[in-house]
């Protein structure tokens, strides 16, 4: 009788110990698996490469940049067979030459554990990320539009952001620190990037979205993001005439 | 392989060597950092086999004892000599490093103010043993011609001693060269240059 009681008590104690959770001060991730340098090839500006810069910065991955400034440089990339679809962004990472922004973002997210814990979380992250990319794409084209078209586009961006996109993320963040699965993912990184870009055009746009405002403040205090937002970081400024002109020349675009 | 997790305090301490080893071996790992007040509550401590940290997880395997962790990583990453005889020599060197580390730790935690100068004066009597082994082996490693966990262990301890006394290796050319070569290995250099490494104190009492 005594031994059974003792045994039960002992077993109960063991299982209670295993489920006790303590609060760590913080966690740190280290990754020395990368073998070589990461090199980005693009124009000297945001464009489609900016989301990649954000994600690499948050993942703590150092990278170098090669800027295209002249058409000959682009033609050389073509003749060297470096660009699968004759397009940039181009990201050299882990011995591969990657093109297609989404493929690159997907690889970085998966490699650095910013893609959820399973397939279902991953598709939720993709849904949020794709919506944000659609929104950021609208802002991306602005420098290439005529003044009238630009004004119309800005109105469209503001209206779609406030009625279609931002409410989705406001809702997702009600009672949750992150968009998916209680941990940082590339969707969260896109959301910071997108909301900051929107505020550059419409400074008070988040005033109706308290959860988003709180989220943005939390994210900005993460060391990697705080560092990325300091002057001298790899973050690119808003596009200017030099950027637009360079893109037109390098790609030989006609309006 | 892995995933690897280290649970430890926010110090280099007895995780210094194994972190350097993981970095040099091109691994990724997660660190769960425990603060001392939380540790003193005892809930984590009671789950540790010897009531101590570091705790190391390799998938489902949970290990304690820093040298056991080093040996486990040595087996996994082919850093345990090339055969049984070399493995025995690696064990011997690591045990020698442990003896030296115990003396260092005792001085740091118990006799820093009164015993630091004597310890530094006495250092050559410990350093010369490792100098002799490195000078004889000539490969730049303690045993054989590749790095073993004993090398990472010695390297970490020597880095600590250079903080204690920056000139302590000046009359030990093989040790000096050993530290320089290890520090220059790209992944070790990247690790030693990182903010995460630089901001961690060596020892829990802040003395160094």
Interface residues (C-beta under 8 A of the other chain):
Chain A: X17 X18 X20 X22 X23 X24 X25 X26 X27 X28 X29 X30 X31 X32 X33 X35
Chain B: X7 X10 X19 X22 X23 X24 X25 X26 X27 X28 X29 X30 X31 X32 X33 X34 X35 X38 X41 X43 X44 X46 X47 X187 X190 X191 X196
